[in-house]
């Protein structure tokens, strides 16, 4: 069975499809659970009509299925509002470097 730490580490590698920043540094990952061979991830998207939802979920699912012991990934949308304040200091620095923030 995969550990929570392994799953969180794998999630920390998944990039936002629009910016050179991870979903974790964007503050979009709102919850992670591991039960047996299933990883459950709650994500808050940056906007209600985010055009990248399917791509983000595909990338999360693809990365987590490469974690040893994970056979299933369940992704749910967290309706906790996302704001710029959710971005980590590292994420802000990366966005500034890319000329976005």
N, C-alpha and C positions, 0 to 999 in steps of 0.2 A: 504494500500500500504506500502511496506517495504521501509525503508529509505536507502540511500546510506551508511550511517554509519553502519547500521545493516548488510548489504551485505558485506561490507569491513571487519567487525568484524568476520563474518562467514568464509570468505576467509582466515583470519589470523589463522584459526584453521586447514587448509588443509595442511597436510604434503607432502613433496616431497617423492615419493615412494622409492627412493634410499638412502636418508639421513634423519636423525632425525631433520629436519629443515622444517619450513613452506615454502610454495611457496612464500609468501610475503617476508619472510626474505631472501630467495634465490634471490629475486629481479626479479622474473619471471612474476609477475602481472603487466601489463603495462597500464591497463585502466579498469575502472569499471563504468557502467552506470545502472540506474534503470529507467524504463519507465513503468508505470502502474504495471503490474504483471510480467514483464520480466526483468531479470538481464542479462546484457551483460558484458562479461569479455574478455579482450585481454591478451593473454599470450605469452611470449617469452620463447621458450624452450632452454635448455642449449646446445643443439647440433642440427644440421639439421636432423640427423637420430635418434633422441631420441627414444629409444625403449619403453618409458613409456608414450608416448603422450595419448594413449587411456585410460590408467589407471589414469593419471592426470585429464583428462577431465571428466572421470567417477566420480572421487572423488570430483571435483569442483561441478559438476552438482548435485550429491547426497547431498552434504552439503548445497548448496544454495536452493534446493527444500524443505529443512526443515525450511527455514526462513519464518516466517508468512507473507503471502502476495505475495510470489514469486511462480508463477505457471509454469514459463518457463525460461530456461537458455540457452543463446546463447553464444558460445565460439568461438572466432576467434584467429587465430595465428598472433601475431605481429612479423613482420620481422625486428624489431629493434634489432640489435645484442645484445645478452646477453654476459656479461663478468664477471669475478670474482669481478670486481669493483661494480657490482650491488648488491652484497650480503651485507646485513646490518651488522653493528658491532655485533649485537646479533647473527645473523646467522653464522658469522665467529667464534664466541666463541663456538657456538654449534658444528660446524664442527670440531674445534680443540679438543673439549672435546671427540668427537667420533673418533678422530684420523685420520681425513680426511684432514684437512687443515694445 
